[in-house]
Amino acid sequence: MKVEIKKLPKSQVELTISVPFETYKKWEKKAIEELGKEIKIQGFRSGHIPEDVIREKVKAEGLKEATIEILLPQTYSQAVMENKLEVIARPKVEIKSDIKKDGDDFVYVATVPVMPEVKVGDYKKIKVARKPVKVDPKSVDETVKLVMDRYAEWKDVDRKAQKGDRAEVDFEGFDETGKAIPNTASKNHPVVLGSGVMVPGFEDAIIGMEKAQNKEFTITFPKDYHAKPMQGKKVMFKISLNRLEEKTDQKLDEAMVEKVTGKKQSVEEFKKLIEEDLKAEMTMKNQQEHDNEVVGEVIKITKADLPDAMIDQEIDQMLEEQKARVKHQNIQWEDFLARINKTDADFRKDHAKGAHERVLARLGVQHIIRDSKLEVSDEELAKKIEELIARYPQDQQKMVRDHYEKDAEAKMHLRHNLAADKLIDMLSKD
């Protein structure tokens, strides 16, 4: 078998594979054997049908199709292995020369994307500074206030609405012709005035209203509003105030701390706990931002002619990740798309650049890990697995342990993540 290889743009190769006549006949014989097991001919047992009878039954075209169906994957796989090609998707096959007479070669062309050649610049020059983790006392006080707000009591009032009040309103939006706009109406809708959860200007319009009062006002939606049909749209709202409540602040004392935490502790201990939680949250956020910054530097010095198949596969992954997030919020994917006025095709187009960067980052990181010989020992891997297991409740730990013991891919993924952590440390400075 003769194989000619031609490199194409975007890390594709064109394999021109010539199968000698004798080899083709060998696969034809194999096809006849398989057909003899499948077809039914009266008077013959399956697997014992003479060759000439099978040929007569399936005709020349049918035999050719059966032969090619066996020949193509076998000869293609052989060509890929012999030439040590790291293919990343299924090939596109075109038959160039069929068998027309004895002695003719069977020739076909297989075009397939392969793992691209990756070139990475001087990564040793990358040194991304870590940000210090320091909790501002003001942040502690603000968090305490948020916690207290959750336990605040509300009481009905008869006065004009003020900022900070909680209102329940009926409302509906209309366009400039007076026609009701779909999905702009709600009954007994709760809103804390000044919280900024509604479209800008909506909460301000409620301030000054009294219970049972009706009002009309017009708002122009922001140009970057999340729902595309409403972007920059002028909407006239009709609103009625059904209920108005004011907040009664709670006193921060040991009794309130126990109510919040379920434990007896001082106010200072409570604030210290909040400070520790904020520090842990900030540490995690800083680490994520730092990791992204390091990876961003790796992307800048990584060059690779990425095949479209790699980008498409990455977009597929991003799509599944987004669907999982949407499902976690108990929202149907179709409803989510309708809400943002997008289609699956729009999603793919919008995420093409991000997918390109993710692939480039992964290839660059893998290249540096190999080049720097950043290895993760079995002892390091085992220690990390034990740390992960310890985070789970006792009744779930066996399940987690079995997951890593039985799933080789999960263990390999964890080993790669640990190597990536080492890479982050290597390219960082304190």
C-alpha positions, -999 to +999 in steps of 0.1 A: +000+000+000+014+034-010+006+065+010+014+101-001+010+129+025+003+165+018+001+191+045-028+216+042-037+248+061-053+247+096-033+215+105-050+192+081-033+165+061-043+149+028-035+112+025-036+098-010-038+060-003-032+036-032-044+000-025-028-026-048-051-047-069-041-079-050-048-062-016-082-050-029-090-086-040-082-098-005-107-074+010-132-083-017-129-119-006-135-108+030-166-089+019-179-120+001-175-140+033-194-114+054-221-112+028-224-150+028-233-148+065-259-120+060-279-127+029-305-155+027-307-176-005-331-206-007-313-239-008-281-227+009-271-225+045-258-192+059-220-191+055-220-219+029-231-200-002-208-203-032-189-172-043-204-171-077-240-172-062-232-143-039-217-123-068-249-129-088-271-120-059-255-087-048-243-076-083-210-059-090-220-025-075-232-041-042-200-061-039-179-030-045-198-011-018-193-040+007-156-043-002-150-005+003-169-005+035-144-030+049-113-018+030-115+020+039-113+018+077-086-009+076-063+008+051-069+042+066-060+031+101-029+014+088-018+046+070-024+067+101-004+043+124+025+038+099+029+075+095+024+082+132-004+108+127-023+121+156-057+126+141-084+145+160-115+139+140-131+116+113-116+120+078-134+132+047-129+105+021-131+108-017-125+079-041-101+090-068-096+058-089-118+028-089-110-008-100-119-009-136-098-039-147-075-065-133-042-048-121-057-014-113-050+002-080-078+014-058-070+050-049-087+073-024-080+106-006-086+110+031-084+146+044-082+147+082-073+173+109-043+164+130-029+177+163-013+210+154+024+218+158+027+240+189+054+267+193+057+285+226+080+315+232+103+320+262+078+311+290+106+314+316+102+351+313+066+350+326+064+361+362+029+371+373+028+388+407+003+374+432-021+399+448-020+401+486-052+390+504-063+417+528-098+421+542-110+457+546-128+462+580-154+481+559-162+449+540-167+430+573-192+457+584-210+456+550-213+418+552-226+420+588-253+445+575-262+421+547-266+392+572-287+414+595-309+425+566-318+389+560-331+387+595-348+421+594-385+424+602-409+442+579-441+460+590-469+476+569-470+514+568-494+540+555-473+567+540-456+576+508-430+551+496-394+558+505-361+544+494-354+512+514-391+502+516-404+469+503-433+473+479-457+450+462-469+462+428-489+452+398-475+465+365-476+461+328-456+476+299-470+491+267-453+503+235-457+537+219-489+527+202-505+516+234-501+479+227-492+456+256-457+442+254-454+405+261-435+395+293-437+429+309-466+423+333-466+410+369-490+408+398-480+415+435-444+418+424-421+424+454-393+449+451-371+467+477-369+503+465-333+513+458-321+477+454-315+482+417-330+449+407-355+464+383-348+483+351-332+517+359-359+543+367-386+518+377-379+518+414-375+556+414-410+559+399-425+541+429-409+564+454-435+589+466-465+567+457-491+556+483-510+524+487-538+518+462-524+546+440-521+541+403-494+557+381-481+558+346-445+565+336-422+560+307-388+543+308-362+539+280-345+505+285-306+505+285-290+498+251-271+469+267-302+453+284-299+415+286-331+409+266-323+421+231-358+430+220-360+455+248-326+472+242-331+509+238-369+504+238-392+531+252-419+515+274-448+531+292-457+513+324-490+513+342-484+505+379-505+502+411-490+500+446-507+472+466-486+470+497-458+490+514-436+478+542-407+494+561-378+475+576-372+473+614-335+469+619-324+442+643-299+448+671-266+430+667-260+413+700-252+378+713-288+367+710-289+378+673-256+361+667-269+328+681-300+332+659-279+337+628-252+310+635-269+286+658-240+290+683-234+310+714-206+334+707-197+370+711-203+397+685-165+400+680-162+363+674-190+365+649-172+394+631-140+374+631-158+344+615-171+367+588-136+381+583-122+346+579-150+337+554-143+368+534-106+361+534-112+326+521-135+339+494-111+366+484-082+341+484-101+318+460-112+348+438-076+361+437-063+327+428-087+323+399-079+357+386-042+350+390-045+317+372-064+334+343-037+360+341-009+334+339-028+315+313-034+348+294+004+353+293+008+317+280-017+324+252+002+354+241+034+334+234+017+303+220+014+298+182-005+270+165-025+266+133-057+253+149-080+230+128-116+239+126-125+205+141-107+215+173-125+248+176-159+231+170-152+204+196-143+231+221-175+251+213-194+218+218-179+216+253-187+252+261-223+247+250-227+217+273-212+236+302-236+265+296-266+241+293-255+225+326-255+259+343-289+268+329-303+234+340-289+240+375-310+271+376-341+250+367-344+268+333-351+251+301-324+257+274-350+268+249-364+293+274-329+306+281-322+312+244-355+329+240-348+352+270-315+364+255-329+363+219-302+339+207-301+306+188-277+277+191-259+290+160-256+324+176-240+308+207-215+290+185-206+321+166-203+342+198-180+317+215-157+310+186-130+334+198-132+321+233-130+285+221-099+294+201-083+309+231-092+279+253-076+255+229-045+276+225-042+279+263-045+241+267-019+234+241+005+260+254+001+247+290+007+211+279+038+221+259+053+239+289+045+210+313+063+186+290+092+210+282+097+218+319+093+181+329+067+191+355+057+157+368+032+146+394+043+116+415+020+088+425+024+099+461+014+135+453-017+122+434-027+099+462-023+127+488-046+150+467-072+123+463-073+118+501-077+156+505-106+156+481-122+126+498-119+143+532-141+172+520-171+149+516-195+136+543-185+102+558-213+084+540-201+096+506-163+091+509-163+055+497-181+066+465-155+093+459-126+069+465-141+043+441-145+070+415-108+077+414-098+041+418-120+028+390-120+058+366-086+061+350-096+092+330-107+110+362-073+102+378-055+113+347-075+146+347-066+152+383-029+145+376-029+170+348-046+196+371-019+191+397+008+196+370-010+228+358-009+240+394+029+235+394+031+254+362+011+283+378+036+284+407+066+283+384+053+313+364+043+333+395+061+356+419+050+366+454 
